[in-house]
């Protein structure tokens, strides 16, 4: 059976627009919260194939999306490299910061695949359980975004710690990015080996950078990853998400070689159709709070997006991801509307 989402990512749109949602497996679902409550820590949750498989499949059972995305976290990569990663309730991720050559020396690929091996097992189990027409998506964080956590030891609003290290000691910071390029490439290759039909690279904090650093710390590492993955899996679509990159989306597409880009909600649809969709498949870009609000406003925006991007390859999605307070019934209404829309 044809995988509509996979074919669309390859630039071959069908009559219907395929859809999936970022954070579609998550805290807005009561069944997710029940499974999460049985696990001691979030990292244990990510490394539990039984539970990660179950929550990956939950939204597919409810809403019949065209794609299932692996349940994991972008910080699996630094954890696999040997950095201590944990999550604190009410705070989020915490890491032992790496800001020196000695800290970099502690990172190693030697035991990486052993440490993260259960993620690959989750993919194998999801693949076996999915209906044949549904595309399985793997993912990883981009080096710049992951580095911001590794250097600061937590999330931040301005990513000052990573920028300061990059500006003041560029060779050391570049070494960190190079380590992440190698680890992320191997991680994505193994995900595809385990059954992922396509993969997405999330660069959630790309907007924090001026153009020269965007080129150096976002585009160059992403291109290096794509080149390494394509050397092993040349036909697997790769989606890039340089969130809030604005006018730099075009250069990102041209220079990295992605098959598709995920659009944040601030990207004008006319610009996306004219400048981006002419180059690659575009994905997005419903604003998350509209799904919280629901009603006619949500459906009007969905129709506007679907209509504006109807002349080329388009995967309907959000501009970022579901927030925990999203009403399940609104997701159901939106899913039905998108599923029934015809070009």
N, C-alpha and C positions, 0 to 999 in steps of 0.2 A: 504494500500500500504506500502511496506517495506521502512523503513527509513535507507538508506544505510549508512549514516554517523553514526547514532546511533548504528547500528549493528557492524560497524567497531570498534567503541570505546569500544564495549563490547568484542572485540577480535575475531569477526567473519567477516573477510574481504570477499568482493564479487569480481566479475570479474573486476569491474571498481573501481578505487580509488576515494573516495569522496573528496570534497574540499570545503573549505571556506577560507577567508583571514582575518587576524587580521586588524582592522581598515578598514574593507570593507565598512562600512557606514561612510563617512567622507569627508574631504575637497577637495579631488580630483574630486568629483562629482559636476557638476554644479547644479543639482537639490537639493543636500544637501545644498549648499551655499545659494540658494534661500530661503529654509526653515529657515536656521540659521539666515538670515537677518531679519526675522520677530519676533525674540525673543530678549528681552532686554539683558539678561545675559545668560551665558552658563549653570549655575545651573538651571535657569528657563527652559532652553531648555531640560535638563535632566528630569525635573519634569513635563514636558508637555506631557501627554500621546498621544495626537493627533499628535504632531510633532515628538516625539520620535518613535512612531509607523511608521510614514511615512518614516523616514530616515532609520529605521531598515529594511524596506521592499525594499527600493530603489535598492540596489545592487542585490537583488534576482530577481527583475523584469528585470534588465539589463543583468545579467550574469548567472542566473540559478545555483547559488551555491547550494550545498547540505545542507548547514547550514546557518541559520540566527542568528546573535548574537545581543543580546539586546543592544540598544544604551543607554549608561549611562556613568558614570565615577567612577573610584575607590574611589574618594573622597566623594562620596555619604555617605559612612559609617561614617567618622568623622563628616560630616555635620549632619547626623541623630543622632549622639551622643551628639550634642550640641556645637561642635567647629565651630567657624565662618569660612566659606569657601567661597571664591569668586575667580573669574578669571579676570585678567587684560590683556587687549589687548596688544599683543606684548611681554608679560612677562610670562603669564601662571598662575598657581594656586597660591593663597595666602591664608594663614591661620593665625589665632592668635596663636602663638607658645605655646605649652604646655611643660613645663620643670620642673614643681614642683608638690608636692603633692596637693597643692591647685588647680592647673590646672587640675590634674586628677580627683579631686572631682567634677569638673563641667561636667564631662562626665557621661551620664546616658542612659540606655536602656528604661527608662520609656516612653518616647514619640517617640522612634526610629521608630516604624512601622507606626505611624501617619505621621511623617516627610517624610519618604521615600515611603509612600504608593502608590504614583503615579507610581513608578517604577514597582510595581507589577501589576498595572492596564495596563501599557504598555505591559507587558508580556502577559496578558490575551487577549489584543486586537491583538497583533501580532499572537498569537496562533490561534485565530479565523480566521485570514486572510491568514495564510500560507497554501499552498498546503500540503496535508497529507503526502507526501514523504519527506518533508524538516524538518530537525532537528532544534529545537529551543534551542539556547545556552544562558544560563545566565552566569554571572561572578561576581567576586569580586577581589579586591586587597588582597594580602597576608598581614598578620600583619606587618612583617618587612618592606615591601615596603611602606605601608600606614603610618607606624610610622615615616619613614624618613621625610615625608611631615609634619606630625603633630608636630614633635619636631622642625624642622627647620623653619616652617612657609612658606615654599616654596620648590620647587625642588632644588636639589644641585648636583654638580658633584662628590663630595667625601663623602657625607652623614656624614660629620664629627660631626654635632650636635647630631644626633641619636647615633652614635658610642660612642661619649664622654659620653653622659648620661648613656648609657648602661654599659660602663666600669666603670664609676665613682660612679654611684648609681644604681647598678644592680637590687635591689629590687623594686625601683620605676619604672625603665624601664620595668621590668617583669610585673608589675601591668598594665602598658599600653598595653603590648602584650596580657595579659589575658583578658582585656576589649575588645580588638579587636577580639580575638578568639570568645568570646561569641557573640558579635555583628555580626561578619561575618558569623558565623554558623547560627544564626537566619535569617540573610539576605538571605543566600543561600537556606535555608529550605523554606522560603516564596516564593522565586523565583520558586522553583520546584513546590510548591503548586499552583502557578499561571500559570504553564504550561511549564516551562523549562524542556527539555528532558535530558539535560546534563549541567554541569557547569564547568567553567575554573577558576582556581585561579592563578592570575598573580603575580609573584614575580620578578618584573622587575629589582630590584637592588640587587638581591641575590649575584652577583659576587663581591660586595663590601666587603665581609666578609671572614676572615680566617676560616679554617675548624671548630675549636671549636665553634665559634659564628654562623657559618652556621648551625651547628647541633642544637644549642640552640635557635637561633632566626628565622631560616627558617624551618628546619625540624620539630621541636617539635610543634610549633604553627600550622603548616599545618596539621600534623597528628591529633592534637586535633580537628581541624575543621572537617576533614574528618570523624573522629569517631563520632562526634556529628551529622553531616548530615546523615551518614549511619544509625544511630540509628533510624531515622525517615524515610529516603528514601534509603533503602539498595540496590536498583537495579539501581539507577541513576548514570551513569558514571561521574567521576570527573577527569578533566584534570589538571595537574600541569604544571606550566611554570617557573622553576627556571632559568631565563635567564642568560646566560653566566656562568653557574655553572661548566662547564667543566667536569672534572673527578668526581665531586661530584654528578653528575646526577644519577649514579648507587645507591649510598646510599640513595639519595632522593627518588627514586622509591621504594627501599626495605623498608625503614623506614616509609614513609608516607602512603603507600597503595593506591596511585593513580591508576586509570584505564588506564591512558594515560599520556604521557608527550609531551609537545610542545618543539621542538628543535630550538635553535637559529642557525644562519647560520654558526657559527664557529664549530659546532659539526661534526666531520668526519663521512661520511655516513657508512663506513665499521665498525667503532666503534658502531654507532647507530644500525646497523643491527645485529651485533654479541652480543653486551652487553646489549642493551636497548630493542630492538624489541623482543628479546627472552623472555622478562619479561612482557611488556605491549605494547599497541598500541602506535606508535610514530606519531607525527604530525609536519609537516614542510617540508623543512626549506629553501625555496627560499630567497635569499638576496634581500632586498627591492629595492636597487638601480638598480638591473638587470631589474626590471619591469619598472623603469624609462627609462632605456636605450632601452629596447625592442629588437626587431629584433631576429636574429638567436642566439645570445649569450643567450638571455632569454630562448628560446626554447631548446637549447642544455642543459642548466642547469636544466630545468624542466625534460627533458628526463633522465638526469643522476640521479636525485633524485628519480624519479618514478621507474627507473630500479633497482637502488641499494636497494630500500626498498620494492621490489615487492614480496618478499617471506613471508611477514607477514603483520599484520594489520597496515595500513598506511593511514593517512589523509593528503592530500597535503595542504600546507599552506605556509606562509612566516616565516622567522626567527625572525621577530619582527612585523612590520605593515606597511601599505601603508603610504608614505609620501605625503604631499599635492601636490607636483609637478608631481605626477604619471600620465602619459597620460591615459585617459580612454580607448583609442583604444588598448593600450598594455594589459590592464586588460582583455579586450574582447578576444584578441588573446590567451592569456595565459589560460583563462577559457575554451575556445573551445578546446585547445590542451589537457588540463588535462581531460576534459570530454570525449574526444575521445580515450584517451590512454587505452590500454588493457594490462593486466599483461602477 
